[in-house]
């Protein structure tokens, strides 16, 4: 690039002396094109070697492979040729899938934060995210293979694919953001991708929780609630966007929703027991949201308020076991 730039300057000087020399203009255009291409290559090289870029590329490739595997399983399910896994129970597969989806959900906000301004963390976070998708595919295909109802089969596979596709969009947005706080033009795309991922996680968790309740896997839901409670003690998530009052209001909203659902479950247990699965699933999801908002509230509270708020949260959550 330096040589081309030098030749460009020399040619420009020649034209300054004799501006009506057509061959020199042609040479100038050639050097200008070479310099322009060199600058573009340099920018691309710098961007590709930035922290987290290589890991984003590897993770994108890995999740693309997982999406193709899910698509192959879906085609097999449509043709009723999906091989059944006989080495493990459907309950164990559902627990594996639930655990993997929860872990993916826990990584969404950390990746979004890293993509917006923590380049040093980006590579580790996206690699960690991608590592969960092969187990996700194995568990999802396994669950589908043991599901007799064709519609339920396709729901599990389609929602797993949607989650993988939303993660792919998240990785592209994270790669573009690169952990650069000055790349504000990428931040909206990162936020949107994170929201789509959260919605995909919620959708598949509702399906899994309903399936779990149908086969009596209440223990898995209790474990999910216990995990939500434990998250409050892990410290606060990075980069809260609202105020303490905002998060406190949301915590109250979810607490009331849990209380209403609990009362409705007591009624339905007598009148419509077949609806308990959906209600239990809703309560489990609400506990997850309650835990996240509780951590955000703790992050924005005054120091003397944190202990009392945390204690109150645990009281609300613990009461759920008696609902």
Phi, psi and omega in degrees: 000322180296319180296316180296321179295320179297316179295324178298316180294317180297319179294320179298323178296319179298320179291330178296328179280318182226081186289353183256025181261098184304317180301324180292323176298321178296318178296319179300316180298320179296315179295322179298318179296318180297316179297317180299315179296322180295320179295317178299318179296321179296316179298316179298318180296317179297317181294318182292332181266003178291155181305131175090346184293314180296319179296323176298317180297314179299318182293321177299316178298317181296316181289326174300320177297319179296321178298318178297323178296319178295320179297320178296319178295322179295319177297320178294322179294320179298321180272007179058036179239019179287119183292133181279135175277120182257359185270359185204151181280159179295327178297317180294321179295319178296320178295318178298314182296318178300315181298316181295316180298320178297318179296320177298316180300324181291341183268350187299306182295317177301322179292318179299318179295316179296320182293331181274339184187013179228073185302325183295335181266345190299311183301315181296317184292317182289326176295319178297317179299311183298330183294342182273349188278332174294313173300326177300313182296314181301315181290317182296315179295322178297315178299314180299322182293337181258004180265124184283324182285123184297320181297319178294322175305307184293327179297313180298314182292317181295318181290327176294319178295319179299319178297317179296319180293323178291325176294323178298316177298322178297318181293319177298317179294320179294320178298318180293319179292320174064014182075018182263110182296342180275348180275060186295338180292346179263349190291325178296319179295323178295315180298317180296317180296321179297319180295319178297321178295318179298319179295321179294320177297314180300318182298312183288330177293322176299314179299315182292320180293323177295318178295322180296318181292328181293329180257014174080022182271054180295329180303324179296322178291320177298319178298321179296319178293318179297321179294320178300318178296319183293333181298332181296331183272359183273002184101177186263146177291156184286152167060056174296140185263336185255189178260171178302319181297320178301310183289325178298319178298318180292321177300316178298320180299312181290326178297317178294321180297320179295318179296318179296316180297319179299317179295320180294324178297322179297320180290314183292335180298338179261317187268317183219073184298338180292345180269358183295327181301311180296321179293319178296321178297317180298318180296318180299316178295320180297323177297321178299315178294322180299318180296315181297314181293327177296320178294320178296319179297318179297327181291331185255359181279160172292150184308320183287345181270341188298311183298314181293323180292317179298318179297318179297318180300313180298325178296315179298314183293317182296326179297339180298332182291342180263358182290000000 
